Amino acid sequence: MTNGNPLPSARGATVVVRGQGGLQLERPVFEIVEVASGKRHRFDSATVRIGAGVGNDLVVARPTVSSVHAEVHTGQHGFRLRDLGSTNGTVVNGVRVIEAIVQDGAHIIIGGDVELELRVSKDKVSQPLSAQTECNGAVGASPAMRAVFSRIERVGKTDATVLIQGETGTGKEVTAWAIYEASKRKDQPFVVIDCAAIARTLIESELFGHEKGAFTGADKRRIGAFERASGGTLFLDELGELELDLQPKLLRALERREIQRLGGDKPIPVDVRIIAATNRDLRSMVARREFREDLYYRLAVVTLELPPLRERRDDIPVLVDHFLKDLGLDRSALPEHAMERFLEHTWPGNARELKNAVERAVVLGEARPLGTSSSSSSSSSSSSSSSSSSSSSSEPGDTGTFVIQPQVAYKDQKASVIADFEERYVRTLMRAHQGNVSAAARVAGIDRMSLHKVIERYGLDARELGRG
């Protein structure tokens, strides 16, 4: 940050400036021009989705264009164009790309025959930054997170429905709680329903309740989440997992502010504020007709996009201090060079993975984040596994083991272990195939674009891995 001037960056980048009301996150307005017709589409949002399906920001209804084809994201490095696994690909200035930084005037072809051009406007859109680095339990000092805090502070004062989106481990439930704490309903119930953790046959009863005898096994009346949350807030976690045939019933409850228990014969009014969260891309699901468009727009009155930890590394020390404080400790409890190792890691499991790594570093004295090698663990096991390790294809020095931590939630530890496996698996796979993604994908039994996404998720380079 400078005295009123943006930080030096690529044209089209998001920058921090000092405005009349304090610090602001500023991003450019841009246009996408359909070359054949000359039609211009003007955008000022951080992410613009392009595709043939409904739910995209720019709908290009051509048979060669995939339902969800590509997106343009405005960030600190400028405009990032990303192909979203399309069938016929995305080309920038004559080169087919999976992801690329594009500049003003970039010539883009999607679907092989639809020509677009990106043009940057002189206009800017600004978003205020909170002066705080902590917001009701949510922690972050980066401009991206302080912009989120600013929105929480404003939306918390209203009863607006909020949709929180972000990767696993970015802190969606913490953000929902922060909104609740900032609201006028904070003294009323806060009810959480995890749509991914409840059996399909039970979710309707969990949401709306049931009367005695409504179905086999319903031996007494059950009050559902909507009624339990009445007067307060209902948090619908992992909403993207909700079955398509149940979505109309949820939409009806949101629109009418009333529910009907299973087996009941009369509607019951409810006064509830809805906060929903998902790690799935609902707009892409809408475009593929996997999620109802009307429900999406009913939920996305206010949207909060939580950035992954790899895009806000300056938050890592702040988060580490926060997690240590929760344990009643400070940085002196960490092993030597732990912070340096934390800053080096890509954190596919985001803040949740970092929290687990901090706890493990304190309890076991290991500064190794999940998914990286540990000389101490390999040396301790070398005597008992030397013969098997010599023929193993895992990471050098990595035993592939993990430690069960009963003080860590099952869901959190499971996500970290899966992330550990994914990263080590893809490293080994790409080395075995000398960086050839197509060959590796065939052996792994997944499509090439899916493998590219896994490689990208962990900040890896297929060619470098192939030379490893």
RACORVEN-V366953 format. One record per residue. RES is the residue in one letter. D_CENTER is the distance of its C-alpha to the mean C-alpha in whole Angstrom. Layout:
# RACORVEN-V366953
RES;D_CENTER
RES;D_CENTER
This chain:
# RACORVEN-V366953
M;27
T;30
N;33
G;32
N;31
P;27
L;26
P;28
S;25
A;25
R;26
G;23
A;21
T;19
V;22
V;23
V;26
R;28
G;29
Q;32
G;29
G;28
L;25
Q;23
L;20
E;22
R;21
P;23
V;24
F;24
E;26
I;26
V;29
E;30
V;33
A;35
S;36
G;35
K;32
R;30
H;27
R;26
F;22
D;21
S;17
A;15
T;13
V;16
R;16
I;19
G;21
A;24
G;22
V;22
G;19
N;18
D;19
L;22
V;24
V;26
A;28
R;29
P;30
T;29
V;25
S;22
S;21
V;18
H;19
A;17
E;15
V;16
H;14
T;16
G;15
Q;18
H;19
G;20
F;19
R;17
L;18
R;16
D;17
L;15
G;18
S;21
T;24
N;26
G;24
T;23
V;26
V;26
N;30
G;31
V;29
R;26
V;23
I;19
E;18
A;20
I;21
V;23
Q;26
D;28
G;30
A;28
H;29
I;27
I;28
I;25
G;27
G;30
D;32
V;30
E;30
L;28
E;28
L;26
R;28
V;27
S;29
K;30
D;29
K;26
V;23
S;23
Q;20
P;22
L;21
S;21
A;24
Q;22
T;20
E;20
C;19
N;20
G;19
A;15
V;16
G;16
A;18
S;17
P;17
A;14
M;13
R;17
A;16
V;14
F;17
S;19
R;17
I;17
E;21
R;22
V;20
G;21
K;25
T;24
D;24
A;21
T;19
V;15
L;12
I;9
Q;6
G;2
E;2
T;6
G;8
T;6
G;9
K;9
E;12
V;13
T;13
A;14
W;17
A;17
I;18
Y;20
E;22
A;23
S;24
K;28
R;27
K;26
D;29
Q;28
P;26
F;23
V;22
V;19
I;19
D;16
C;17
A;16
A;18
I;21
A;24
R;24
T;27
L;27
I;24
E;26
S;28
E;26
L;25
F;28
G;31
H;34
E;38
K;40
G;41
A;38
F;37
T;39
G;38
A;37
D;40
K;39
R;37
R;34
I;32
G;28
A;25
F;26
E;30
R;29
A;26
S;29
G;29
G;26
T;22
L;21
F;17
L;16
D;13
E;11
L;13
G;12
E;15
L;17
E;20
L;21
D;25
L;24
Q;22
P;25
K;26
L;23
L;24
R;27
A;27
L;24
E;27
R;30
R;29
E;31
I;30
Q;33
R;33
L;34
G;38
G;38
D;40
K;39
P;36
I;35
P;33
V;30
D;29
V;26
R;23
I;19
I;16
A;13
A;10
T;8
N;5
R;7
D;8
L;11
R;13
S;14
M;15
V;17
A;19
R;19
R;21
E;19
F;18
R;20
E;20
D;22
L;20
Y;17
Y;19
R;20
L;17
A;15
V;18
V;16
T;12
L;10
E;7
L;6
P;7
P;6
L;10
R;11
E;11
R;13
R;15
D;18
D;16
I;17
P;21
V;20
L;17
V;20
D;23
H;21
F;21
L;24
K;25
D;24
L;26
G;29
L;29
D;29
R;28
S;32
A;30
L;28
P;30
E;31
H;29
A;26
M;24
E;25
R;23
F;20
L;20
E;20
H;18
T;14
W;12
P;10
G;10
N;9
A;11
R;12
E;14
L;15
K;17
N;18
A;20
V;21
E;23
R;24
A;26
V;27
V;29
L;30
G;30
E;28
A;26
R;24
P;20
L;19
G;20
T;22
S;26
S;28
S;32
S;33
S;32
S;33
S;36
S;37
S;36
S;38
S;42
S;40
S;38
S;40
S;41
S;38
S;36
S;38
S;37
S;33
S;31
S;28
E;27
P;30
G;31
D;28
T;30
G;26
T;27
F;25
V;26
I;26
Q;25
P;26
Q;25
V;21
A;20
Y;20
K;16
D;15
Q;18
K;17
A;14
S;15
V;18
I;16
A;14
D;18
F;19
E;17
E;18
R;21
Y;22
V;21
R;23
T;26
L;25
M;25
R;28
A;30
H;30
Q;31
G;27
N;28
V;25
S;27
A;29
A;26
A;24
R;28
V;28
A;25
G;25
I;22
D;22
R;22
M;19
S;17
L;18
H;17
K;14
V;14
I;16
E;14
R;11
Y;14
G;15
L;19
D;21
A;23
R;26
E;27
L;26
G;29
R;31
G;30
